[in-house]
Amino acid sequence: MRADHLRAVIYVAAYLIGRVEARQWLDLCVAYCQRKTYEVAEIVMDVQGGQAWDDVLKVVHAGRNGAVAGWRADVIVIPDRSHLPPGRIPRVEAVVEEQGWTERPRFLRH
C-alpha cells in the first residue's frame, strides 16, 4: 500500500432518509471514494437512530496497539453533514496545508 493511500469508512444515516434513498446515497459515496482513490474499508448503514456512529469510530480507531499506521480507516465519508449525529467527532484541519505553503515557516522547522 502506498504511503498516500487512504482508507475510508462510509456512514449512511438510513434512519433519517429511508432505505431506498440510503442505497442511492451509498452508491454516491462509493463513487466519491473511487474518484478520490480511497479504499473503502467498511460501510456502516445506520438504521438505529444514530447508534451505529460508535461503529464508525471503532473502524477509524481499530489500530494495532493504538498505532496510527494500523488504523483501518483514515477518512469518514458521509452523504451530507446534516446526517451526522450530534455527538460527532470534530474535523481536523492542518493550517500548513490550507495555506498551500511550499516551505514551512522558520519557527516550525524542528
Stockholm file with secondary structure:
# STOCKHOLM 1.0

chainA/1-110         MRADHLRAVIYVAAYLIGRVEARQWLDLCVAYCQRKTYEVAEIVMDVQGGQAWDDVLKVVHAGRNGAVAGWRADVIVIPDRSHLPPGRIPRVEAVVEEQGWTERPRFLRH
#=GR chainA/1-110 SS CCTTCCEEEEEECHHHHCHHHHHHHHHHHHHHHHHHTCEEEEEEECCSTTTTHHHHHHHHHCCSTTCGGGCSCSEEECSCGGGSCTTCCCCCCCHHHHHTCSSCCGGGCC
#=GC SS_cons         CCTTCCEEEEEECHHHHCHHHHHHHHHHHHHHHHHHTCEEEEEEECCSTTTTHHHHHHHHHCCSTTCGGGCSCSEEECSCGGGSCTTCCCCCCCHHHHHTCSSCCGGGCC
//
